[in-house]
C-alpha cells in the first residue's frame, strides 16, 4: 500500500510539477551550442558553456521545488494528508539532482564528440556549480515562501560572478574557465548545507 502511494506521488509530481521545468532546462541545453562554440576547444574554453550556461539548468530545476505548496489551499491540503510533504519535497530534490547530472553529463559527452578537451573534472565541476546555483535559489524561495525571490537570488548571484569574481573566492561558479577548479568542493558542500538549512527551516515552520 505504501509503495502504491509513493508511486502515485512520484507520477503526479513528475507530470505536473517537474516536467515543465525539465523542458525549460532542456531548452537551455539546446541553446548552449548556439551561444557558445563547442568544437575542438581546449580545457579552459570547454568549461565555459558547461559552467556559464548549463549552471542555469540547476536554478530552473531546483528553485521551484516548493512551488506547489506556495498556494495556501494546496499547502493546507497536503498537510492534512498522512504523507509528510517535506518527504515529497526531498523526493523532488532527488530526481532533480538526477536530471541535472544527466543534463550536464549528456552535454559533456556531446562536447567530447565534438573533439573538445572535456574530462570528468568538467562534468563534476559543472554539476557542482549548477547544484549550488539551484540550492541557492531553493533556499531563497523556501525562506521567503516565494519562488520569484528564489529566481531573483540566483540571477543576482549569477551576474555577480561576472563582476566580482576575485571577491567570491571558492564560491566563484566559473573557476574551471580560469584553469582552476579547487573551489568546486566548497560549492558542493555549500549546496548540501543550503538544502539542509532550508529543509530545517521548513520543518521548524511546521512545528
Secondary structure as GFF3:
##gff-version 3
##sequence-region A 1 207
A	DSSP	alpha_helix	2	12	.	.	.	ID=ss1
A	DSSP	pi_helix	13	18	.	.	.	ID=ss2
A	DSSP	alpha_helix	19	35	.	.	.	ID=ss3
A	DSSP	alpha_helix	43	52	.	.	.	ID=ss4
A	DSSP	alpha_helix	55	62	.	.	.	ID=ss5
A	DSSP	three_ten_helix	63	70	.	.	.	ID=ss6
A	DSSP	alpha_helix	72	79	.	.	.	ID=ss7
A	DSSP	alpha_helix	85	113	.	.	.	ID=ss8
A	DSSP	alpha_helix	120	144	.	.	.	ID=ss9
A	DSSP	alpha_helix	147	163	.	.	.	ID=ss10
A	DSSP	alpha_helix	165	168	.	.	.	ID=ss11
A	DSSP	three_ten_helix	169	171	.	.	.	ID=ss12
A	DSSP	three_ten_helix	175	178	.	.	.	ID=ss13
A	DSSP	alpha_helix	184	206	.	.	.	ID=ss14
###
